[in-house]
Amino acid sequence: MKSSQYRKLLPVFLFAILNITAQNHSKSLIDFFEPIPSKPKKASKVWGDSAVISRDPNNGLEDTSLKNWCYWDGKIVKDHKGKFHMYASRWNQESSHHDGWTKNSKGCHAVSNHLLGPYKDKGETWPQWHNGKGHNVVGLRMHDGRYATISSEITSGQVFVSDTPNGPFKLLGDLKIDPNGFYRGLGRYDELDDGALRGGGIGRLANVMIFLKPNGQYMLLARHCVPMLSNSGILGPYKMMSDKAWKGVDGIPQFKMEDPTIWYSNNLYHIVVNHYGDDTTYHLTSEDGLHNWQNRGIAFKKDQSIFRYDDGTTINWYTVQRPTVYTDGETVKAFNFSVIDVHKGRDNGNDNHGSKIVVVPFNGKAFAEYMNTLVQQEHTTTDATPVPSSWDSKDIGAVHIEGNSGFNEKLNTFRIKSSGHDLEGKKDAFRYVYQKIDGDVSLKTQILSQDISTVSTNAGLMIRADLDDNAPFVALSISSQGKLSFSKRETLGTAVVQLKQLDIHSPYWLRLERRENIISAWISSSNRYNWTKVGETTLNTTQPIYAGLCAANTTNTAESISRFKDVDLHSWGTPLKEGFTAHTFPDTIPTSGKINFDVDYEAQQSLDIFVELQNVETLKKYKVLRKRLKRKGTIQLVYDAGESLPPKSSFWLVLKAIPMHAHDSEAIQSSFKKVFTD
């Protein structure tokens, strides 16, 4: 065996050893909670069930007499003088828990000299606005240094700001959400949410948590745990960047999830999100905070109590929800939890039961060290895992450092390292992962966030005449500077021509298609179906051609990292999955009920395409459009509902692909989008 082969296999051997060690000593976030310091002399009388009366009532925020308030929510912010401010919600204990939070909850502000408390209630946070109404209350320090508090759930989603942590907090405005092609109900409650429909909560945000990204953006998570980004300040608009963070993640429940919180430490984004069916909170991580979330295990579980003191006393709260995190820089120091001593339905007004906010210390330093080791092990195994057997990989041209192409099967993501200049000269230098393929070709992928690379990178799709460094090619790529480039080298050894450039930051879906000698370029900000055409050009080559993933950088002295998710490369007409490959559903439709859109489709059989429109509120269905399609192509469709549609209403626009002569239940593919009348 050659020495170079030994060098390539060495990371695999090392990872195997490290992985055995990690499996024998695997931990999850729950293992890093620390005991609460021994409580002082217990108060003479403490309210609550017998399981909680041994607690320290001075920890966190509590009405120790239970004569006035029940508390919920809570997020801690430290000011420049070293004081700790907790922004939370409260209601009079004369109300039951249900009536308290749904009808009487108000934003409040409490202060402590110590992180763990006791926190002294200073009163309502915005009493001048709707009599102080507020819930799901959290606080934060904005990028400009001002203090902000947020309310949602029983309000539509408001931000209040103040120059000082003590207020007065004044209404800045309502939070704005841009669905970005995703289902709108992933942001605000909509007509399909039965609970919101019954409770009158349509149009509200819930469980809002806002996080300051290191790059100056604001990031918002709401109840459904969908990452959203704002480049325009704390009010947004916040653009939905992906689906639910926990969607499809192994070991995570796919329902009854709420109360997400997020933080960033040691080049990793962390979410904890609660499953309210059994009060189990899960921990997820992502390199970019948008995609490829991984289950890191249990953050908290009701039957594994973290409410313990260093003298051995353990407290068992009946319900534990609304986790939030306090960090000092990037180091986690503590978590807050909203707790109640009995089932929520048994907490009546003027009884001995209530709720409070507990602050639990956390060993953030040890946790960060553990996560760093774990993630480095995972990167080692990904980098050492060859790309799937249908692909080849090599450096094209003269690169400073030999590149590498790894594959994460669990996340269906190529991780490509490359050194070499950008794809703009007469000769290329980049890393190429490709297939040699005949005929018409369809190629698409999602370029994930390029923020994780320490050097500037340019990543995308390429169709190439051959593997020489001066060969003709067409490429569609995105740079970490936020430039999308549709480029081409016309003939051997000539300079690259920019056919079109756009200001676009990853993550983004890219698609290149070759039909005969015409190559078209497409992009999508949200999903793999709703596409916008960038342009088209010709590439005159002999068969076969080389199609694949290109990764380069602009430094030529260090490796960039590029990630390509859900890559699909196939001969046009013999798809990996039959059906439609793209459509151009509009966001809003005219009240006339006439809708124009395009559909691209591929199949090895004749398909019947059905288009349906259904009113979300009334469930009324309108006329069905049916078209029979040949095996591949693009078709322009005009759907006519047959009557006028009510203005400012919402509808499901449904597209189904069904084999000829088959029944509706045998659909091989379907897509839907929620659309709104003008």
Protein Blocks (a to p, Z undefined) as FASTA:
>chain_A
ZZklmmmmmmmmmmmmmmmmmmmmgccfklmpccddddddddfbdgddfklmmpcfkgcj
adfkopmbcceejiddddfkopacdddddddfkbcfklmmmmmgccdddddfbfnbpcdd
ebjfblmggghpaehiacdddfkopacdddehjanbiadddfbfnbpaddfbdcdddeko
pafklmmgcfklmklmmnopghiaehiacdddfkopacdddfkopacddfebjnopaddf
bdcfkgopahiacehiehiacddeehiacdddddfklopacddddfklpgopacebjfbd
fklcfbdcfeopacddfbdchiacddehjacfbdcddddfbdfklmcghiabdcdddddd
ddfklmmmmmmmmmmmmmmmmmmpccdfkbccddehjdfbdcdddddfklopacdddedd
ddfbfbdcddddddddehjdddddddddfklpmbdcdddddddfblcfkbccddddddfk
opacddddfbghiacddfbdcddddddddddddehjaccddddfkbmmbccdfbdcdddd
ddddddddddddfkopaccddddehiacddehiafbgcdfbdcddfbdcfklpacddddd
ddfbdcddddddddfklopacddddddddfbdcddddddehiacdehiacddddddddeh
iafklpcbdcddddddZZ
